Amino acid sequence: MKVTHRSQSLLILQEKPVLWWIIGGMFIATGFSFFIQAFTLELFGLFWYILLAGFITLAGYNMLCLAPFVTYRFDLTLNKLILKRRGLFGAEFVEHRLSEIQDVTVESCSYGDTYRVSIALISGNHLSLTHYYDSNKIDKQKTVSWIKSFLNLHPAPIKIDVL
């Protein structure tokens, strides 16, 4: 997650799923190479190769389409958090009042050392800033500090575990 704008009344964070785009592109390239190789095979293998190529290409296409470009806009002037998710099929907007935000934390996954940033709302609901967990805990803690300091939620000091 990257801070793209910070002022006294506005904080904008952006999440670009570059890794998903790269993996999706690799799947599409692999699928196309399977299509090309399919025409050099005998008739019996042709059907299965084309089916496999179609499946791999479709999986790559889905990775490209379903990995959204997300912008988080914390606006003190409007008292709003505006989430904008842009994908291949359009954009989705979700709004929350900043006064509804109770806390911002680093949420850990129950099955490993993976983390994501989570916003706790007064209603008891949680809003995850990313749909996935990753192992970069320090970046997640920095993001939490940026948001907490911007919203005056008394940021906790960053603790770095030394192995």
Beta strands, then each sheet from edge to edge (+ up, - down):
strand 1: 2-6
strand 2: 10-15
strand 3: 69-75
strand 4: 80-87
strand 5: 90-97
strand 6: 101-108
strand 7: 115-121
strand 8: 126-128
sheet 1: 1+ 2- 3+ 4- 5+
sheet 2: 6+ 7- 8+
end
